[in-house]
């Protein structure tokens, strides 16, 4: 590749960052949602094009910005992106300078990535979708954002979410925030995108970026990934630092990749994982910080595996149950032994989980607001803000969870200590671990959830149920992969394992994905056809 002096290259690149510069060659905006030159491209494909000199990061980044303008802000108006990074083209130009001087940082070099809007990334706001933090700009990047930038990724922008990561009301509408408005499911626009990482899932599914980062406390990666036809990987709590992320629960919170295939999720996980003194959960010695998750992409990963099926979760939806039967057949044909299994403590942790989340939300949020010098410093102030600006912040649902959390005391209270201990024990050592050990299983599988429901902002979500709850409460990993559809609405299968079992889940999930290739791009239908509605 032709080399030019670094300083000259830097000057040229910075001078060309504006897409209106004379030498800029931005990709045209897509005329139709399905008309996009980089549709369904993955990290390896785009990286190979850049290595061959057929593509550069500036062109790719501009193409995604055009795509966002064409179908996220116009066209079907998915509303998945809440803010564009004003420095995105500058970052892309710098990555091109580095490539032209043989300073490629790795597989993510020049690859545009979106972040959920509860992850701090300069110079953008970090709002959790709340108008109360609309002008709050953290002074530094979250730890995981620093990891991405060090790896050469371009931060494209922030994605919409269920406000406060869906921890404000008991009658919330997934994908809605006061700052961002409603995110729409790209398969059928009047259907829920699920939450809280709704914008991240929709953006990836609609090819608004190569990949996005979501966060999960209980289902906020897995549910939107499944309902929007993408891969979602929720890691073991402590694998990825939560520093710089607006919290709900330090017992259960985790960030994770949302991608169109397992390979990209593994690539991102390799970059995101790392110890951080600011997050004690990452200090666990049970995992290897240098692990290359991408090396576990084994197409024969199912051969000899032992997998347990949680048949009790088939009741979530008949189409999900039917798709699971097909998946089981695929797993067996690939050489896996598949047996029925059960989590003996299933659901027994529910009340304790509710208690620990209320306590930890208040404590963690106020700590974050104080440390980051946010304009509002307490949960009481946020409650007051929502009351003052009720028309903008609470037009559809209230803030019951805020009020319940605000009534809680400190983390030294016995009611909290007991609830946290019981919830983690029942879901983990006495739940998933017992189920795995009883039949020497590598993983458990279940339908992630059912198909997306019709959005009803007055009544709130009509959630059909979930197969991933035990992993969320235990702090164990889960991986969802497209497995089929229900009248055009995606369905996902979820693989769950014990703590730090990400390498094995990636092996199993990748092998299953390669056999099925079940993801189908969205069609942006305004509503479900009448015949399909009748079926549902």
Secondary structure, 3 states (H helix, E strand, C coil): CCCCCHHHHHHHHHHCCCCCCCCCCCCCCCCCCCCCCCCCCCHHHHHHHHHCCCCCHHHHHHHHHHHHHHHHCCCCCCCCEEEECCCHHHHHHHHHHHHHCCCCCCCCCCCEEEEECCECCCCCCCCCCCHHHCCCCCCCCCHHHHHHHHCCCEEEEEECCCHHHHCCCCCCCCCEECCCEECCCCCECCECCCCCCHHHHHHHHCCCCCEEEEEECCCCCHHHHHHCCCEEEECCCCCCCCCCECCCCCCCCEEEEEECCHHHHHHHHHHHCCCCCCCHHHHCCCCCCCCCHHHHCCCCCCCCCEEEEEHHHHHHCHHHHHHHHHHHHHHHHCCCEEEEECCCCCCCCHHHHHHHHHHHHHHHHHHHHHHCCCCCCCHHHHHHHHHHCHHHHCCCCCCHHHHHHHCCCCCCCHHHHHHHHHHHHHHHHHHHHHHHHHCCCCEEEEECCCCCCECCCCCCCCCCCCCCHHHHHHCCCEEEEEEEEECCEEEEEEEECCCCCHHHHHHHHHHHHHHHCCCCCCCCECCCCHHHHHHC
